[in-house]
């Protein structure tokens, strides 16, 4: 993700509610942590 893009612009571009974005981001980050610990196969 390009850090120069504002969240509001990104959500507007893809017609996405910011709350949905944060929910997906949280799930993505947690899944990444689990993958790095070897918990997911």
C-alpha positions as CSV (number, residue, x, y, z in Angstrom):
1,X,0.0,0.0,0.0
2,X,1.3,3.4,-0.9
3,X,1.6,5.4,2.3
4,X,1.0,8.6,0.4
5,X,-2.7,7.8,-0.2
6,X,-5.1,9.0,2.4
7,X,-7.5,6.3,3.8
8,X,-10.5,8.5,2.9
9,X,-9.3,8.6,-0.7
10,X,-8.7,4.9,-0.9
11,X,-12.1,4.1,0.6
12,X,-13.8,6.5,-1.7
13,X,-12.0,5.0,-4.7
14,X,-13.2,1.5,-3.9
15,X,-16.6,2.5,-2.4
16,X,-15.5,1.0,1.0
17,X,-16.6,2.1,4.4
18,X,-13.6,3.0,6.6
19,X,-14.9,0.7,9.4
20,X,-14.8,-2.2,7.0
21,X,-11.2,-1.3,6.0
22,X,-10.1,-1.3,9.7
23,X,-11.9,-4.6,10.3
24,X,-10.1,-6.2,7.4
25,X,-6.8,-4.7,8.3
26,X,-7.1,-6.1,11.9
27,X,-7.8,-9.6,10.6
28,X,-5.0,-9.4,8.0
29,X,-2.5,-8.3,10.6
30,X,-3.5,-11.0,13.1
31,X,-3.3,-13.6,10.3
32,X,0.2,-12.4,9.5
33,X,1.3,-12.7,13.1
34,X,-0.1,-16.2,13.3
35,X,1.6,-17.2,10.0
36,X,5.0,-15.9,11.3
37,X,4.7,-18.0,14.4
38,X,4.0,-21.1,12.4
39,X,0.5,-21.4,13.9
40,X,-1.0,-21.6,10.4
41,X,-0.2,-24.3,8.0
